[in-house]
Amino acid sequence: MAAAGDLAEEKSWYAVRCVFHWDAWEGTPYEERLTLWQAASMDEAIARAESEARTYAGEWGHRYLELAQCYRLATAGRPGDGAEVFSLLRDSLLGEEAYLDHFFDTGQEHQGTTTEG
C-alpha cells in the first residue's frame, strides 16, 4: 500500500488544447493546438501548457487567446497507440451535417500533410 506522501507524487498524462490567432498570416487563421503533459494535477498541466503556449505564440508572432481546455488521459502508464488524448462534448441543436460544417468543415481550414525528409 502506498503511503499518503507517495500519492501526492503520482503523475497522470494530460492533453491541453490552447487556441491561437495568427494575425500575420493571410486569412488570419486560428489554431487549436494540443500538447501532452505529465503532471500531478490538471491545474499543473494547464499552467505548464499555458506557459509553453505563451512562448510558442511569442516565437512565431501569434497571439495566445488565453483559452486552455484540459483532458486527463485514462491511462495508468505512458500513452500508446490508439490512446484517447482529448475529448470534448458540446451540446448543439444542429443536425449532424450542419454541425460538422459549422465547427469543422467551413472551407476555411488549412489542412494537409507534411513530408519530412
Phi, psi and omega in degrees: 000136181283143176286158182303322179295328179293325181296325180293337182271349181295137180241150176240167175266138180228139170256133180236126178261124176242148184246136183232158173239125181265083185299324188274354181272149175300131182087351182039065184289162171258147178237133170253117188238127178259132173234154185248132185225139170259118187214164180279344181203165176298319179300318179295317180298316180295316180300316180292320179294319180292324176297314178295323180297319179294321176296312179304312181298316181295320181291328185255358179077025177259172174247128173279126186272012175061034174239118177232129176241133188241146179223125177275121180293141181269061179225140181280334182237204180295136179299145180231190179308131176079003180293135176287122183251349176198145176210135178222125176261136180225124174285140179203143175271356180291147172290170186302310182294317179295323178298310180298317178297318184291317187258336190229342185224061183279346186093356181253009182284145172260094184239154177160189180239159175246151178246125178261147174141000000 
